[in-house]
Amino acid sequence: MAAELHPALKAVSDAVLAVGSQHAVEDVLQRLVHSARELAGARYAALGIPDEAGGFRRFLVSGMSDELIASLGPLPRNHGVLGAMLESTAPVRTADLHEHPRFGGWWPPGHPDMRSFLGVPIVAPGEGVIGAFYLTHKEGAAAFDDGDQEVIELLAAHAAIAITNARLNERSRELSMMSERNRLALELHDAVSQKLFGLVLSAESAATLLERPDGVDAAREQVVRIGALAGQALEELRALIQELRPPDLERDGLCGALRKQVTTLARLHDTDVTLDADDGVTAGGADGTRDAEVLRVAQEALGNALRHGRGLTRVVVRLAARAAADGGGLVLEVADDGTGFDPDDPELRSHHLGLTSMETRAARVGGALTIRSSPGAGTTVRLEVPAA
C-alpha cells in the first residue's frame, strides 16, 4: 500500500503547495477539486460547500465541459446522496450509486449517468463537516478502492485547512474594507460636512444681507467666502475619491504606488509634497498585503498632515530599506512642518481614528510605529517594518 501511495502523496503535496499560493476562495476550491479527480482517477469530481438554506454556497466540478455545466441548470440542493455526505464524518464508497439508500433515481436532463462513487466529507476541527468531495466513474476499474479513499481523505484534511484559511482571509479583507469605509466616512464628516455647513450658513447670511439697503457690500463678502469654502470642499472630496481608488501595487510596486499618491496630492493641495524613495523597496510577503498595509499607513499620515496640519508648507515622504544588520525590511517616514500636536491627547484620539488605524496596520506587519510631534514643532510619523 505504501509503495502505491508514494506518487499519490507527492501529488497531494504538490496540490497543497499550489493551494497555498492562492488567495481567492474560488481559486482554492477549484484547484482542490481538480486535484481530487486526478488523484482518484475519476472521470467526474465535485466539491460542495453548503449554505444555511439547504443548498450549496459553492459547488465546483471537474471533468465536465462548461456547456454541460450550463445545461444542468442551477446549483443542486444538498439532498439525496449529496446531503448524506454532509451529515456524517464517515466516507461513502460504492460500486453503484443507484444502490445507495439515499439515491433518488433522478438526474437533471442531460446529466451523465453515474455508477461508481466515492464521497469524502471535509471536516474542520471545532466546526464539523464544512463540505465534501464527490467523485464518480472510476476510470479503468469498476469501483474506487481503499487507496483512492485514503488519498482523498488526506486531501480532505488539507482542504479543511485551506478552506478555513481562505475564509479567514476573506473575512479579514471584508473587515479591512469596512474599517476603511468607516475611516473615510469619519473624514468625510469631519472635513467636508463642516465646510458644506459653512456654505449653507454663508448663503443664508448673503440672502439676508441682500434684503437690506446697505447690505450689498457685506453680502459680496459672504459670496466670496462661499466660493472659498466650495473650493476647499472640492479639494477634500477629490482627496477622498483618490483614496477610494485602490493603487495597483502588483503593477507599480510599493514605490510606484506611493509616488503616484504623492504626485496626486501635490496637485490637489497648495503644499509642497515630495517623495524620497529607494526604488524596489518592499515589505516582502508573497501576496502583497504587507506592502498594502505600508501604503495605507503612508496615505493615512499624508491625509492627516494635509487635512489637519495648520501652518503647513511642506510634507516629505521617505521610504528606504533597513540595513541587513538591523534585520532588513523597510523604514517609512512622513514628516511635515506644521504646528504639530500632542499624540497622547485622548480627546484627539476619540475624534480622529487615524492614529489608531496606523498603529493597527503597523501591528499587522509586525512593525513599530512612532509619532514624534509637539505643538509648534511639526510631526513625523515613522514606521519600521522587519523583513517578512
N, C-alpha and C positions, 0 to 999 in steps of 0.2 A: 504493500500500500504506500509506504514512504517513498519508494523509488518512483511510483507512478505519480505521486503528488508533487514531486520536486519541480518539474516545469510549470505546473499549475500554480504552485506557491510563488514562483518567480513572477508569473503573470499577475497574481494578486498584488505582489509588491509593486510592480510597475503601475498597476491601476491605481493603487493608493497614492503613490507619488504623483501621478498625473492629477488625481483629485485634489491633492494638497496644493497644487498650483492654481486651482480655480477659486473663484470667489462668489460668482452668482449661483444661487441655489439651483437654477435650471441647468446650468452647465455641469454642476456637480452630479446631479441625478442622472442626466443623460449619459455622462461618462461611465457611471456605475452600471447602468442597465446594459450598455454595450459590452462592458467587461463581463458581466454575468452571462450574457448569451454566448460569448466566445469561450469562456472558461468551462461552461457546462456542455458545450456542443449542441445548443438548442437552436432550432430554426427561429423561434419567436421568444421574446423576453419582454417583460414589463416590470416597472417599479411603481407602486402606488403609495401615495401619502394621503391618508383620509382627512376629511374635514369634520366638522362637528354637526353636519346636517345629513349624514347618511350617504354622502358622496365622496369624491376624491378631490382634494385640493390640487394635486398633481397626479397625472397618470401618464408616464412616459414609456414608449415602446421602442423596441429594436427588432429589426428583421422584417418590418412592413414598409412598403413604399408610402410616400406622402399621399398619393392618390388613394390608396387603400384606407389609410387612416382617416382621410377626409370623408370617405364614403360611409364610414361606420357611424357617423353622427357624433352626438355629444359624449362627454366622458361617461364611463359606466358608473353605476351605483355600486356601493360595497355590499351587495347581496350575494347569495349563492356561494360558490367556492371562493370568490374574491373576498367576500365578507368573512368567511370561515377562517381565512388566513390572518385576520386582524383580531380574532377572538381568543387566540391561544398562542403561546410561545413555541409550540411544537411544530416542526416542519411536516409537510404532507407530500407523499410521493406515491404515484400510482401509474400503472401502465395504461389505464384507460380512464380518462377524465369523466367519461359518461357514466362510469360506475360509482363515482363519488356520491355519497348520500345528499350532498347539497347541490349537485348539478341539476339545473332546472330544465335541461333539454331544449334550450332555445338560444339561438345566435341571431344577432342582427343580420339583415340581408347582406350578402357578400362577405360575411365573416368566415375566415378559413376554419375548417373543422379541426379540432384539436383533440388528441388522444393522450399520449404520454405527458405527464405533468409533474413538475417539482415546484412546490411553494415553500418559501422560507421567510418567516417573519423577521423584521428588523426591530430589534429590541434595544431601547436606550435605558441605562440604569436610572431608576427613580421615576421613569415615565411609562415603562411598559412598552407595548407594541406601538411603534410610530410609523410603520409602513411594512411593505412586504415585497419580495421578489416573486414573480410569477414566470415560470419557464415551461414551454411546451414543445412537443415534437422533437424528441431526441434524434439527432442526426446519426445514422449508421447503427442504430440499436433500437430495440423495441421499447426500452424504458430507461430512465435515469437510474444510476447506481449509487452505491454508498460514497464512492469517490466524488461524484458530482455534488451530492448533498453536502459533503464535508467542505468542499471548496466554496460553495455558495454560502454556507453558514459562516465560514471565515470572512468572506467578502461582506456579509451582512453585518458582522461585528464592526468592521471598518466603516461600513456605510452609516451605522448608527452614529459613530463619532463625526464623520464628515457632515452628515445632515444636521446634527446638533451644532457643530461649529458654524456651518453655513447659516443656520437660523440665528445664532448669536451675532454673526457679522451683519446680517440683515437688520436685526433689531438695533445693533449699535449704530448703523448708518441712519436708521429712522430716528433714533434718539438724537443723533448729531444734527440731523436736518431740523428736527423740532427745536432743538436748542438754538440753532442759527436763526430760525424764523422768529423765535421769541426775542432773541437779541435785536434783530432788525426791527421788530415791532416796537421794542422799547426805544431804540434810537429814533424811529420814526415819530414816536410820541414825544420824546424829549426835544428833538430838533425841529422837525417840520411842523408839527402840530402847534407849537408855540408861535412860530412865525406866521402860520396861517391865521391863528387867533389874533395876532397883531395886525394882520392885513384887514381883518373884519373890523376891528376897533378903529383903525385909521380911516377906513372907508366910511364908517358911520360918522366919525368925527368930521370928515370933509363934507359930507352931505349936510350935517347940521350947520357948519360954518357958512356954507353957501347960501343958506336961508337968511343970514344976517347981512345987512348992507355993508358992514365993514369987515366981513369975514373972508373976502376973496383971497387976500394975501396969505392968511392963516390956512385956508383950505388948500392953496397951492403947496404949502409946505407939507401938508398931510399927503397930498398926491405924490410928492417926491418921496416921502417916506414909504408909501405903498409900493412904489417902483423898487426901492432898495430892498424891502422885505421880500417882494416877489422874486427878485434876483437871488437872494440868499436861499429862499426855499427851493428854487430851481436847482441850485448847486447841491443842496443837501439831497434832493431826490436823485439827481444824477449819480452822486456818490453811492447812494444805497442801491440803485439799479446796477451799478458796476459790481458791487459786492455780490449781488444775486446771480451774476453770470459766473459760473464756475470756471476757473482757469484750466487750461489744458496742460496739466503737469506732465502727462505722458509724452506730449509732443514737444513742449518748450523746456521741460525740466524746471527745477525749483528756481534757478537764477533767471531763466527766461520769463517765467510766470511773474516773478517778483518785479522784474524790470518793466513789464507791461503795466503792472499795477501802479508802480511809481510814476511812469510816464503819464498815465491817465489822470492820476490825482494832481500831478503838477499842472496839467491843462485846466483842471476844474477849479483850482484854488489859487489865490494870489499869494502863494507861499513857495519858496524855493525848496522843492523836494528832490533829493538826489539819492542815487544808489551807488555804493562802493561794494562790489561783489566779486569773489573769485569764481570764474566760470567753472561749471561742473560740480560745484559743491552740492552735496546731497545728504539727507539724514539717513539714507540707506533703507533697507527693507525691500522685500520682493514686490509688494503690491502698491507702493506709492503713498500709503496712508500716513507714514511718518513725515514725508515732505508736505503733504496736505495740512497736517497739524502745524508745522512750522510756518507755512504760508498764512494760515489763519491767524496765528499769533502776530505776524507782521502786519496783516490787514487790520487787526484789532488795535494794535499800538498806533498805526498810522491814523486810523479813524479817530481814536481818542485825541491824538495830538491836534489834528486839523479841526475837529469839532469843538473841543473844549479848551485848547491852548490859547490863553489870552496873551496878546503882545507877541504873537508868533511871527517870525520872519523866515525860519529855516528848519527843515527836518532832514536828517541824514540817516539813511538805512545802510547798515553794514552787514555783510554776510561773508564769513570766512571759515576755512577749515581749521579745526583744532589740531594742535600738534599731536603727533603719534605718541609722544611721551605722556600726554595728558589723557590718552585713551582714544584719540581720534574723534570723529563726529564733526560738529559744526558749532559756530557761535553766531547768533543773530543779535544785532543791536539796532534800536530805533531811538534816536536822540533828537530832541528839539530844544530850541532856545526860548521857550515860552516862560510864563510866570511861575510854572510849577504848582505843586500841590502836596498835601500830606497823604501818602499812600495808605497810612494806617487809620485814616479818618473813617469811623464806622458809618457816619452819615453819608459820606460819598459812596461807599460800597453798597449801601442799601438802595441807592437810586441809580447807580450805574454798574451794571453787571460785567463790564468789560474786563476789569481786573481779575475777578473770579474766573471768568471764561478763559483768560490766558493762562492762569495757574492750572486749571483743569487740563487744558491742551498740553501744557508742559509735562504734567504728570503722566499723560498717556504715552509719551515717547521717552519716559524715564529721564526727562531733563530737569534743569533747575532754572527757575525764573526769578530774577531780581529786578526791582524797580527803585531807581535812585531819583529822588525828587524832593524838593522843598520849596516853599513859597519864594519866588524871585530867582530860583536857581535852575530853571529848566527841568526836563525829565529825560531819563534814559531807561529804556526797557531792554534788558539783556536776557537772552535765552541761550543756555548751554545745553547741547544735546549730545550724549555719548554715541559712539558708533553702534549700529544695530547689532 
